[in-house]
Every structure is written in C-alpha cells, then in structure tokens.
C-alpha cells in the first residue's frame, strides 16, 4: 500500500472495534478521521485495509459516526 500522499486523498477503512466503515482524508503518511478528527498513522494499517477513492465521493455515512445507525 502507498504510505505517502502528496495531495489529500479520500479514503475509508474498517474499524473492527465499532464494526463499521470509517471515512477520512489521507495526507502525507497520516489519515485524519472524518468522524472524530483524530490522526492515525498509515503504517498502523496492513496492506489493503485502506480503500482509496479516485474521485471525491459522498461518504456521509462513514463520517457521521456511530450515533447515526
């Protein structure tokens, strides 16, 4: 998996603790969580655990958090 993004990239990953997909923005070697704003290091993820979007898409469900089931 690419570990460095020169431009912001929309991504999502599966949170096994919450049992749901979470959306955010990857930039440099970090991901900014769209749900809570926390910063995650890309090297915390295994290959293919992070899904990249080629174009910006609506990930409203992924960024609203667990209060919107």
BALOBA-1460 file (C-alpha; in Angstrom, 3 decimals):
// residues 69
<rec num="1" residu="x" x="0.000" y="0.000" z="0.000"/>
<rec num="2" residu="x" x="1.161" y="3.531" z="-0.744"/>
<rec num="3" residu="x" x="2.307" y="5.043" z="2.555"/>
<rec num="4" residu="x" x="2.654" y="8.683" z="1.457"/>
<rec num="5" residu="x" x="0.154" y="11.014" z="-0.191"/>
<rec num="6" residu="x" x="1.423" y="14.234" z="-1.745"/>
<rec num="7" residu="x" x="-2.127" y="15.550" z="-2.136"/>
<rec num="8" residu="x" x="-5.118" y="14.853" z="0.140"/>
<rec num="9" residu="x" x="-6.901" y="11.619" z="-0.788"/>
<rec num="10" residu="x" x="-10.332" y="10.480" z="0.323"/>
<rec num="11" residu="x" x="-10.163" y="7.055" z="1.984"/>
<rec num="12" residu="x" x="-12.106" y="4.698" z="4.214"/>
<rec num="13" residu="x" x="-11.110" y="1.826" z="6.455"/>
<rec num="14" residu="x" x="-12.919" y="-0.793" z="8.503"/>
<rec num="15" residu="x" x="-12.940" y="-0.237" z="12.263"/>
<rec num="16" residu="x" x="-13.159" y="-3.703" z="13.788"/>
<rec num="17" residu="x" x="-13.905" y="-2.250" z="17.255"/>
<rec num="18" residu="x" x="-17.019" y="-0.430" z="16.006"/>
<rec num="19" residu="x" x="-17.788" y="-2.985" z="13.271"/>
<rec num="20" residu="x" x="-18.254" y="-0.286" z="10.615"/>
<rec num="21" residu="x" x="-16.504" y="1.626" z="7.853"/>
<rec num="22" residu="x" x="-14.966" y="4.990" z="8.779"/>
<rec num="23" residu="x" x="-14.144" y="7.699" z="6.252"/>
<rec num="24" residu="x" x="-11.434" y="10.300" z="6.280"/>
<rec num="25" residu="x" x="-8.658" y="12.083" z="4.432"/>
<rec num="26" residu="x" x="-5.179" y="10.669" z="3.873"/>
<rec num="27" residu="x" x="-2.361" y="13.207" z="3.567"/>
<rec num="28" residu="x" x="1.386" y="12.583" z="3.754"/>
<rec num="29" residu="x" x="1.666" y="9.497" z="5.979"/>
<rec num="30" residu="x" x="-1.431" y="10.125" z="8.122"/>
<rec num="31" residu="x" x="-5.195" y="9.744" z="7.962"/>
<rec num="32" residu="x" x="-7.460" y="12.363" z="9.519"/>
<rec num="33" residu="x" x="-10.619" y="10.652" z="10.751"/>
<rec num="34" residu="x" x="-13.755" y="12.288" z="9.345"/>
<rec num="35" residu="x" x="-15.788" y="11.103" z="12.327"/>
<rec num="36" residu="x" x="-13.751" y="12.357" z="15.300"/>
<rec num="37" residu="x" x="-10.823" y="14.285" z="13.778"/>
<rec num="38" residu="x" x="-8.164" y="12.067" z="15.299"/>
<rec num="39" residu="x" x="-4.960" y="11.495" z="13.362"/>
<rec num="40" residu="x" x="-3.919" y="7.937" z="12.517"/>
<rec num="41" residu="x" x="-0.594" y="6.826" z="11.084"/>
<rec num="42" residu="x" x="-0.830" y="4.958" z="7.789"/>
<rec num="43" residu="x" x="1.756" y="2.456" z="8.965"/>
<rec num="44" residu="x" x="-0.814" y="1.245" z="11.571"/>
<rec num="45" residu="x" x="-2.764" y="-0.378" z="8.716"/>
<rec num="46" residu="x" x="-1.959" y="-3.546" z="6.844"/>
<rec num="47" residu="x" x="-1.905" y="-3.606" z="3.045"/>
<rec num="48" residu="x" x="-5.393" y="-3.349" z="1.513"/>
<rec num="49" residu="x" x="-7.048" y="-2.313" z="4.814"/>
<rec num="50" residu="x" x="-7.485" y="1.231" z="3.484"/>
<rec num="51" residu="x" x="-9.684" y="1.844" z="0.432"/>
<rec num="52" residu="x" x="-8.715" y="4.825" z="-1.727"/>
<rec num="53" residu="x" x="-11.186" y="6.736" z="-3.876"/>
<rec num="54" residu="x" x="-10.006" y="8.013" z="-7.244"/>
<rec num="55" residu="x" x="-12.575" y="10.822" z="-7.225"/>
<rec num="56" residu="x" x="-14.188" y="12.579" z="-4.280"/>
<rec num="57" residu="x" x="-17.421" y="10.804" z="-3.333"/>
<rec num="58" residu="x" x="-20.127" y="11.191" z="-0.705"/>
<rec num="59" residu="x" x="-19.019" y="9.250" z="2.390"/>
<rec num="60" residu="x" x="-21.552" y="10.890" z="4.691"/>
<rec num="61" residu="x" x="-22.483" y="7.573" z="6.316"/>
<rec num="62" residu="x" x="-18.849" y="6.843" z="7.163"/>
<rec num="63" residu="x" x="-18.122" y="10.250" z="8.703"/>
<rec num="64" residu="x" x="-21.271" y="10.718" z="10.762"/>
<rec num="65" residu="x" x="-20.104" y="8.325" z="13.446"/>
<rec num="66" residu="x" x="-21.890" y="5.600" z="15.344"/>
<rec num="67" residu="x" x="-24.750" y="7.823" z="16.606"/>
<rec num="68" residu="x" x="-26.433" y="7.641" z="13.192"/>
<rec num="69" residu="x" x="-27.177" y="3.935" z="12.802"/>
